[in-house]
Amino acid sequence: MTAAPVAPDQPLSDTLKDVDTWWRAANYLSAGQIYLRNNPLLRRPLEKEDVKARLLGHWGTTPGLNFFYAHLNRVIRDQHREVLFITGPGHGGPANVANAWLEGTYSEIYSHVGQDEAGLQTLFRQFSYPGGVPSHAAPETPGSIHEGGELGYSLAHAYGAVFDNPNLIAATVIGDGEAETGPLAASWHSNSFLDPAVDGAVLPILHLNGYKIANPTILSRMPEEQLVKLMEGYGYHPYLVTVEDPSATAQAHVDFAAALEACLAEIDEIQAPYRSGERVAVPADAPDTDDSRDVRNEHAPRWPMIIFRSPKGWTGPAVVDGLQVEGTWRAHQVPLSGIHDNPEHLAQLEEWMRSYRPEELFDDAGRLRPEIAALAPEGNVRMSATPYANGGRLLQDLKLPAYADHAVDVENPGTKRISPMITAGGYLRDVISLNPSNFRIFGPDETASNRLQAVYEVTDKAWQQRIDEIDEHLARSGRVAEVLSEHLCEGWLEGYLLTGRHGVFNCYEAFVHIVDSMFNQHAKWLKVSRSLSWRQPIASLNYLLSSHVWQQDHNGFSHQDPGFIDHVVNKKAEVIRVYLPPDVNTMLAVTEHILGTRDRVNVVVSGKQPTPAWLNPVDAQLHVERGVGIWDFAGSETAGPGTKTDPDVVLACAGDVPTLETVAAAGLLKKQLPDLKIRVVNVVDLMRLQDPGEHPHGLSDRDFDTLFTKDRPVIFAYHGYPWLIHRLTYRRTNHGNLHVRGYKEEGTTTTPFDMAMLNQIDRFQLAIDVLDRVASLGSTQAGFRQWLQDERIRCRQYTRDEGQDPPYITGWELQEASEQTAD
Amino acid sequence: MTAAPVAPDQPLSDTLKDVDTWWRAANYLSAGQIYLRNNPLLRRPLEKEDVKARLLGHWGTTPGLNFFYAHLNRVIRDQHREVLFITGPGHGGPANVANAWLEGTYSEIYSHVGQDEAGLQTLFRQFSYPGGVPSHAAPETPGSIHEGGELGYSLAHAYGAVFDNPNLIAATVIGDGEAETGPLAASWHSNSFLDPAVDGAVLPILHLNGYKIANPTILSRMPEEQLVKLMEGYGYHPYLVTVEDPSATAQAHVDFAAALEACLAEIDEIQAPYRSGERVAVPADAPDTDDSRDVRNEHAPRWPMIIFRSPKGWTGPAVVDGLQVEGTWRAHQVPLSGIHDNPEHLAQLEEWMRSYRPEELFDDAGRLRPEIAALAPEGNVRMSATPYANGGRLLQDLKLPAYADHAVDVENPGTKRISPMITAGGYLRDVISLNPSNFRIFGPDETASNRLQAVYEVTDKAWQQRIDEIDEHLARSGRVAEVLSEHLCEGWLEGYLLTGRHGVFNCYEAFVHIVDSMFNQHAKWLKVSRSLSWRQPIASLNYLLSSHVWQQDHNGFSHQDPGFIDHVVNKKAEVIRVYLPPDVNTMLAVTEHILGTRDRVNVVVSGKQPTPAWLNPVDAQLHVERGVGIWDFAGSETAGPGTKTDPDVVLACAGDVPTLETVAAAGLLKKQLPDLKIRVVNVVDLMRLQDPGEHPHGLSDRDFDTLFTKDRPVIFAYHGYPWLIHRLTYRRTNHGNLHVRGYKEEGTTTTPFDMAMLNQIDRFQLAIDVLDRVASLGSTQAGFRQWLQDERIRCRQYTRDEGQDPPYITGWELQEASEQTAD
């Protein structure tokens, strides 16, 4: 892709002259943000007192971002495009802010930053300044859905944003630093999941400025032929635009404008036949036809992208202190850093900033000249004002299926064994049916393994590569996306949510740690965006974690890690919820609940194996609402509900397997010690345990004391690492009597009950714990204790001999287990 | 790459016949592990009682792994190669175990699994069995350095393994599922860092069996031309071998053998000129020469790789219950799962297993027939016995520079301000000089940003792409690797350590979360390998985390996250150490210490900015040895060391910034309240806080009580999330009086002291905390309290006005701060 050469001094077309003017204005405002606190229009010679005390920011990537923005504005206006601008190099935050100010959006949102000299001064001062705005693109930045501080996620966010947004183009700048990250390297493959009929398009702009912080980049230094093959190998059609000579800006404008137009035309060409009916997406399982419109045998379209080489810190100081800066890593942050002590640096800064000719850009009052302001697109199509970047403005509530239609009748607690995930799958199937264009499920090839396969009764898995006859549930337009990359699942879902839709990420519990840092960044984004009145609430990020630590029959130690919960609870309490439904109806109630929440991260952990159903539909819903409650049927307090005051011991539990073991332990104890007053407390909303001053869901101390008593031993069987329960409860009255069992990082490929025994959370151990801690029992129960210990040994031996758990132990076989009690 | 076709019935060469025999044997043993508990030689008809109760494992990938293993053995023998086999699809664990048994290694290590029928039966029974061996390649698996349960890291491990191992070839199988992950997608670029002169070679074998758990894979379904471009784009020369017809095994052998030989020849050709001196790696900064051997202007060599397409579950049951299994996702785990209830399945299993002709493989005693056993390589070159896969056998202690040569004289605590990271950089520089071939530093483009730049005085950054004149410290053979991928840094270092070398990963504190899950897997590996007597200890995995939460001048909220420590402490205590050196000499002592440890993960968090040097060299070393201690100079207890018994309050601290604020707070209090007995306790080894029953470094309760008292208020200023301190200390006597300040997830781009104030860990707040908690002070200090509160407001205002911290606050300017105290 090469345009005719343009001599540097050759006049540009009027539109490209306008583009250049906008670019100069944005560059001026960007440099101003990094440097100035006074004299924003350079009406007088620059003095060092005009310059900020601390010079912070990243100039290197910024002029490139401004260049793209200016060109995109042209096509938005000329071609009436809807464009979302995604800034992979979030460090170039000054660019986003500058363009938002030029478009007027910034002043509309932040009225204290007006369209005049005083506003300009505020704009400059506040940047990367105490009490001001962050140096990166951030929630505070109009038009952004992407931080870009932690690199790697721009392209995945972009694909998530355009799913089900057929008219949207996500113009996505990918820095060559970011391109070295794993998540970004995998994100190129997202084109295997983009349906040209119902999804929009992503236009990747790979911006090679040659250097990271201190090193050249791989993609910029490999042979160009190899780079082109790499992009073609990823399935794209690359357009190359190279700026060899930094001063040849006219040629750069001509070349980039041509490439951009060609890309947009190609996008139209790809989409048109899918939208006109000329090509039809037939699911894998449909009967063979001779229909030539059937695209099953075709591969994903070859979408266009741009590779743009330009000098790092383009248009900034070329040489500083005798060292080349422009075009090198030295331009990464602040190219002139000695302003306060070095008059030459000060002079160079002034010369640099005046090179943008501010007097041509702003009038005497500091207003952008009307003919330049008129170059901005209008209203909502301004990239800084697009509702796509403030997804709450587009959010429609989900139509939710009735809980009662999916809940399971439970006459006697624990008599039916049902997989909570299978039932949740049925509920999600109906969510998909009711919300055909704003709800999606993402998973790393585990949706069926996690037992959500009912969704395939109404939809398919999105897939744009060839579909073979043997395939099942594959189609161009599926509502489920399956890719073996947790990073992509998370990034797509985040992009989908941030643009105003709903979704769920289902994942093996252990491997969700792969996206720990992505979760961090999203939780931070939510924390800040909740504090911005102009950002409308978005749907919560929902994790359904299954194939959990206690149920890894096919896998081993590597698949056993319940620590994501610990990771999550470090983030701001108002953003975080953790649910551990103990059975099928509570799982359903939790699923229904989380799909209606906003601006949160909901973590739900549930097993996929058949589990005793404990609560009937009404009780389950109440239990989930309350988050924690006493289970009378499992305990042996004599007084009825509401009057119980004095148990001898509390058996608490959170999580499906710990609940099963706790109820079974209570059963053993009730049989053997009929006079012992046992209270069983189940916790489904984990944050109920925390102090109400720390978490909005926290139980009051009074309620906590009522449930857990002030002075009785509490044996708490918990799904994850036991110390989390201590951390959440260390301020509670009865904390000194709390004894927690949980996962102690002991595991291997073994049976479920053997896993419980390895970590001492099994029913026998819990019963022994009670004997150890209830003082009134003294040593009167030596025989029972011995039987419990022996039973553990017998179970282990049986498991070793037979390769499976003893039949009586595989469920909640309370009856049979109790009958075997002997003393 | 296409070999001449071979008719299926055409006789193979003798060597390839041997390869085929080995393959059959390995496949037989693999299927046997998944299915059988009795009748291992099929001496009698198979009965369902011979079959395990629970059928677990992953057949799909296994025959491919066995195929590669058999072929690699041939070239190891014929060409005297040293090969490390890395099993990306770790789920194919039965393959690794089968081959290790065939090679005799398994029985050498595990004497209860002998080379006879009883041994075979044990081999089969133990697989994925309670008390047996994991279903994945694991530490228990001879010849493995790679788990492969969590996918994505095989190729990075492989590159790490061959760095500085010039004769090693890491034959690395990458499943097409794994190839979709981010870390793997980035790992291909590792070839930009592999020095042909001093490093070995990686031979990637991309194994396309078409399906993941339940879906086709992207790489197997994209057009072949695109796939080839992708691999060429990554800089490789791909050899394609495709098995269209599952029964055409002879052709497959011929084709694969030819491809393998061609690859090895190409590797030799690439390496030879670098080793003969025909090509010379000149560093970037060397003067220009006309020397034609100078390779600075060249690009990375184009290393060979193999793309092998074969049916999933190859040689297994083709069709089960009328559904195609071989070649589809249905072969992923156990292709015949109904053995116990379905006689047809049982019959089909027997037919399948007999197809490997066990009677030709084993003699009557169950011994592998000698002519087959003789096909194994001998001794240490067996891939199952290679010392490269048991790195401790190759480990050489590091030669460590003298601590005293680097430590800084400190006459008065806090009077000098020195960057701990700069000093550590000097120490690491000398480590590199003293250990030129078994120590490396890995970092995501942050080694200089983290202030370790002294290392470039003696080495360069490894870089195999073109080197330009302007570049600094780049060379083919550098001891520092810089790539903008935390995944690659971690994966390379793990591979390097597991093969018996030493290293350090330096990283921004917040972004090390990117490798949370990789850390998990490595910690799990260490936990298990420590329990295996035949696995020799390896060097610890050392994280140097800097640019931490309190020092993010150029960056914002996205860069502020101290939670990696919380994540780390969930893993087994014997594996985990966390150090928070408060100043330069403690940082040096910690660095020296960790480099001598084995089988651990050491996390060190240190700021890079100049920080007051508190301890002289001797005291610092003692302090690090003890891990925690009273700082007399900072407190105001009247009795001398060893006799102090009765402070009014304890000010504890862990981390450099909290220590500075704590000492400053103590200074303010001492000035204002000369009678108040203040004890300052500094914690450098965080795990000293934990119960000795929980962690080997835990202080005894008696020592803890002596330091922290049994009943006095403790104000603890901690580097990270405050609740971790509660979690570590909840069992301690004085826990009820512990008040912890730390990072509360409040941040943005602002000054360092403003960050401290935002999170209420600043000196003024700590002093207020003391006033609030020391009962004897009552409300007598209202004026002082007001002054402290006002001072916070003044500081904030100054910061807002001036864009920087008040000068007197930027360091430990105790004198001036105290002088301003007024009441």
Interface residues (C-beta under 8 A of the other chain):
Chain A: R37 K52 A53 R54 L56 G57 H58 G90 H91 R125 S128 Y129 P130 G131 G132 V133 P134 S135 H136 A138 E147 G149 E150 L151 G152 G177 E178 E180 T181 G182 P183 L184 A185 A186 S187 W188 H189 S192 K212 I213 A214 N215 P216 T217 I218 R221 M222 P223 Q226 L227 V228 K229 L230 M231 E232 G233 Y234 G235 H299 A300 Q324 T328 Q333 D445 E446 T447 A448 S449 K461 W463 Q465 R466 D468 I470 D471 L474 E482 V483 L484 S485 E486 H487 L488 A510 F511 H513 I514 D516 S517 N520 Q521 K524 K527 V528 D553 H554 N555 G556 F557 S558 H559 D561 G563 D566 H567 N570 K571 K572 Y721 W723 L724 H726 R727 Y730 H735 E745 T748 T749 T750 T751 D754 R796 T799 R800 E802 G803 Q804
Chain B: R37 K52 A53 R54 L56 G57 H58 G90 H91 R125 S128 Y129 P130 G131 G132 V133 P134 S135 H136 A138 E147 G149 E150 L151 G152 G177 E178 E180 T181 G182 P183 L184 A185 A186 S187 W188 H189 S192 K212 I213 A214 N215 P216 T217 I218 R221 M222 P223 Q226 L227 V228 K229 L230 M231 E232 G233 Y234 G235 H299 A300 Q324 T328 Q333 D445 E446 T447 A448 S449 K461 W463 Q465 R466 D468 I470 D471 L474 E482 V483 L484 S485 E486 H487 L488 A510 F511 H513 I514 D516 S517 N520 Q521 K524 K527 V528 D553 H554 N555 G556 F557 S558 H559 D561 G563 D566 H567 N570 K571 K572 Y721 W723 L724 H726 R727 Y730 H735 E745 T748 T749 T750 T751 D754 R796 T799 R800 E802 G803 Q804
